[in-house]
Amino acid sequence: EALTAQQGWVLRNRDFGFDQTVQDVTASRALGTTYTNSTGKPILISVTVGGLNNSAITTLTVNGVAAARVGNSSQWGQDKNICYVIPPSSTYSVVGSLIILWTELR
C-alpha cells in the first residue's frame, strides 16, 4: 500500500539530518551537566576535549550508560574528539577535563 503525501511528509521530517543544522553550543554546555534531546529526532554531538594530564579521561554518558570515552593528552594541540548519535528523548552528559569545542547537528 502506498503512502499518502501526509504520511511521506511525516516520515521525511523524522529523517536524520533533514531540516537540521550544525550548531556551536560550546558556550551553553558544561561538563557534568545532563542534557535531554527534546528535538524529536536523533542528534549528532561532537565534543572536542583537551587534557591537563595524561591520566585524564573524558566520558560521554547516554541514558545513564557510559557510551564513549577518550584518554586525554598532557600536550596542548593533542585534542581528542567524541562523536555520538543521541536518540530522541535521551539524556546525555560529558565528564572530563576541558571542553575545547562542542557542536550538535540538531
N, C-alpha and C positions, 0 to 999 in steps of 0.2 A: 504494500500500500504506500502510495506516495505521500510525502509530507506536504502540508499546506504551506503557503508563504509565511504565515504567522509562526508555525512550528519551526520552519527553517530559520527564521529570524531569531527565535529564542535560542536555538542550538548554536547559531553563529555567535551570538553575544556571550556564550559561555566559553568560546574558544580561547585558549591561552594565547596571549599577545594581541588579540583583537581589541581595538579601542583602548589599549594600554600604552603607557609611555614610561620611559626610564626617568626616574626622579632621584635627585640627590637629596637624601633625607638625613645626612650626617648631622646637621645642626639640631635635629629633633629626635635623635636616638642616643640612648645611654646604655653603657654596659650594665648588665644585671637587671634591666627592666624588661618586663614581659609585655609584648605587643600582641594584638589579635588581627588576623587577616579578615577584615569585615567587608572586603570588596565583592564577595560573591563569586570570585574567580581565583584560580591559582595565581600566586605572585612569585616572582623570582627575586631573591635577595642576593646581593653581592656585598660582602663585608671584607674590606682590606684592613689588616691589623699589623701593627709593628710591635716588636717586643722590647722590653727593657733588660731582659736577661735570658740566657739560653734555656732556663727551666720553665719559662712562661708558656702556658698552654691556653689557647682560645677555643672555647666550645660553643657550638650552636645547639640549642635545645628546642625541639618542636614537640608540642603537646606533652611536655614533661620527659621526653626521651632524648638522650644525647644523640644527635643526628650527624654531626660532623665536628671534627676538631683538627687544629693545626698547631704545631710547635712553632714558637717564635724564635727569632734570632736576636742576638745582642747587638748586631751591627745595623746601623741605620742604612736604609737603602735595600734591606733584605726583607721587605714586607711580604706577608702571606695573605692569601685570599680564600674565603669560603663562599661558594655559590650554592644555593639550595632553593628548590621549589617548595613554597609553603601552601598547603591546600587551603581552600576556603574554610573559614571559621576556626582555623587552627591558631594556637598561640606559639610564639617564638621569642627567644631571647639569646643574647650573646654574652658570654662571660670571658674576659681575657684581660689583656694589659693596656692596649691603646688602640682606639679606632682611628684609622687614617681616612677612610672613605666608606660610606655606607650608601648604596644605591638600591632602589627597588623598581622592578618593572611592575607597575600597578595600574 
